[in-house]
Amino acid sequence: MKESARINTVIVLIKVAVVLLFLYLGFSHIDPANWNPFLPFGWDGVVTGAAIVFFAYIGFDAVSTTAE
């Protein structure tokens, strides 16, 4: 059990290091000019996108549960 916990900790540390390395290397490629307009479709577009993703996930969950 201790060995499994150690391996899990090492894997998590590697994952966090990869994410931090990605952020560090990607930070220099940020172009604030691409942020205009920030929300071209406003908050309605954000809510619509969230609803589409939510219902797509629910649909996938229903299909995968039925397939079991």
C-alpha positions as CSV (number, residue, x, y, z in Angstrom):
1,M,0.0,0.0,0.0
2,K,2.9,2.4,0.8
3,E,4.5,1.5,-2.5
4,S,1.4,2.2,-4.4
5,A,1.0,5.6,-2.6
6,R,4.6,6.5,-3.5
7,I,4.1,5.6,-7.1
8,N,0.9,7.6,-7.3
9,T,2.6,10.6,-5.7
10,V,5.5,10.4,-8.2
11,I,3.0,10.2,-11.2
12,V,1.1,13.2,-9.9
13,L,4.3,15.2,-9.5
14,I,5.3,14.3,-13.0
15,K,1.8,15.4,-14.3
16,V,2.0,18.7,-12.4
17,A,5.5,19.3,-13.7
18,V,4.4,18.8,-17.3
19,V,1.5,21.2,-16.9
20,L,3.8,23.8,-15.3
21,L,6.4,23.3,-18.1
22,F,3.6,23.8,-20.7
23,L,2.5,27.0,-19.1
24,Y,6.0,28.3,-18.8
25,L,6.9,27.6,-22.4
26,G,3.5,28.8,-23.7
27,F,3.5,32.1,-21.8
28,S,5.8,33.8,-24.3
29,H,3.4,33.0,-27.2
30,I,0.4,34.9,-25.8
31,D,-0.8,37.7,-28.0
32,P,-3.3,40.0,-26.3
33,A,-4.3,41.3,-29.7
34,N,-6.2,38.0,-30.1
35,W,-8.4,38.9,-27.2
36,N,-10.4,41.5,-29.0
37,P,-13.4,41.0,-29.0
38,F,-13.2,38.9,-25.9
39,L,-16.8,37.6,-26.1
40,P,-17.9,38.1,-29.7
41,F,-21.4,36.6,-29.0
42,G,-21.7,37.9,-25.4
43,W,-22.8,35.9,-22.4
44,D,-25.5,34.4,-24.5
45,G,-22.9,32.6,-26.5
46,V,-21.1,31.4,-23.4
47,V,-24.4,30.0,-22.0
48,T,-25.3,28.4,-25.4
49,G,-21.8,26.7,-25.6
50,A,-22.1,25.5,-22.0
51,A,-25.5,24.0,-22.7
52,I,-24.3,22.3,-25.9
53,V,-21.4,20.7,-24.0
54,F,-23.6,19.7,-21.1
55,F,-26.3,18.0,-23.2
56,A,-23.6,16.3,-25.4
57,Y,-22.1,14.9,-22.2
58,I,-25.5,13.8,-20.9
59,G,-26.2,12.1,-24.2
60,F,-22.9,10.3,-24.3
61,D,-23.5,9.2,-20.7
62,A,-26.9,7.9,-21.6
63,V,-25.6,6.0,-24.6
64,S,-22.7,4.5,-22.7
65,T,-24.9,3.4,-19.8
66,T,-27.4,1.8,-22.2
67,A,-24.5,0.0,-23.9
68,E,-23.4,-1.6,-20.7
